[in-house]
Amino acid sequence: MNVDKRKEYVTRDTILRLLSDEEIARVSTAETATTLADGEEFIDLGAPEHGVRRAGSAMVSPMGQVLPRKALLPHTWDQVVGLLAAHRSEATTRMHHH
């Protein structure tokens, strides 16, 4: 049983539940974009345990799994970041950074 994988899935699902319908529509629109601006903040929904990241030349995430900060209202972004911080502190002892 892969507990970490299941936890990641629950976290992604929980993140998406924090978004309003309008924000989900903006995220869906953002998913069709090819790139984020250099330095733009986002969350990789495929690896939410990494927390907030900044777009750059080394970005390898498929755009369909990216949650850009600009697509969310400030209070929603803060809720998502808080949720990730709680999950990260919970999982820190079990996870290894590669």
C-alpha positions in Angstrom: 0.0 0.0 0.0 1.5 3.3 -1.1 0.3 5.7 1.7 2.2 8.7 0.3 0.6 8.4 -3.1 -2.8 8.2 -1.6 -2.1 11.2 0.6 -0.9 13.2 -2.5 -4.2 12.4 -4.3 -6.3 13.5 -1.3 -4.2 16.7 -1.1 -4.8 17.5 -4.8 -8.5 16.8 -4.4 -8.7 18.9 -1.3 -6.9 21.7 -3.0 -9.3 21.8 -5.9 -12.3 21.8 -3.5 -11.0 25.1 -2.0 -11.5 26.8 -5.4 -14.7 28.6 -6.4 -16.3 27.8 -9.8 -14.9 31.0 -11.2 -11.3 30.1 -10.1 -11.7 26.6 -11.5 -12.7 28.2 -14.8 -9.5 30.4 -14.7 -7.4 27.4 -13.8 -8.9 25.5 -16.8 -8.0 28.4 -19.0 -4.5 28.6 -17.6 -4.1 24.9 -18.3 -4.3 25.7 -22.0 -1.4 28.2 -21.8 1.9 26.8 -22.9 4.1 28.5 -20.3 4.1 30.6 -17.1 6.0 33.8 -16.9 9.5 33.5 -15.5 9.3 33.7 -11.7 5.5 33.3 -11.6 4.3 31.3 -8.5 2.4 28.1 -9.0 1.6 24.7 -7.3 2.3 21.5 -9.2 -0.8 19.5 -8.6 1.1 16.4 -9.7 3.5 16.9 -6.8 1.8 19.2 -4.3 4.2 18.1 -1.5 6.8 20.5 -3.1 4.6 23.4 -2.1 4.8 26.8 -3.9 7.2 26.9 -6.8 8.4 29.5 -9.2 8.3 29.1 -13.0 11.7 29.1 -14.7 13.6 27.6 -17.5 13.9 24.3 -15.6 10.1 23.8 -15.4 9.1 20.3 -16.4 5.5 20.0 -15.1 2.8 19.4 -17.6 0.7 22.5 -17.8 -2.5 20.5 -17.0 -1.2 19.9 -13.5 -0.2 23.5 -12.7 -2.2 25.7 -10.4 -1.0 29.3 -11.1 -1.3 31.8 -8.3 -2.7 34.4 -10.8 -5.8 32.2 -11.3 -6.8 32.3 -7.7 -8.1 35.1 -5.4 -5.6 36.0 -2.7 -7.5 34.4 0.2 -7.9 31.2 -1.8 -4.2 31.1 -2.5 -3.5 31.6 1.2 -5.9 28.7 2.0 -4.1 26.4 -0.5 -0.7 27.4 0.8 -1.8 26.8 4.4 -3.2 23.4 3.5 0.1 22.4 1.8 2.1 23.7 4.7 0.1 21.5 7.1 0.5 18.4 4.9 4.2 19.1 4.4 4.9 19.3 8.1 2.9 16.1 8.7 4.8 14.2 6.0 8.3 15.7 6.5 9.6 12.7 8.4 8.4 10.2 5.8 9.3 11.9 2.6 12.7 12.1 0.9 13.6 14.8 -1.6 15.2 13.3 -4.8 
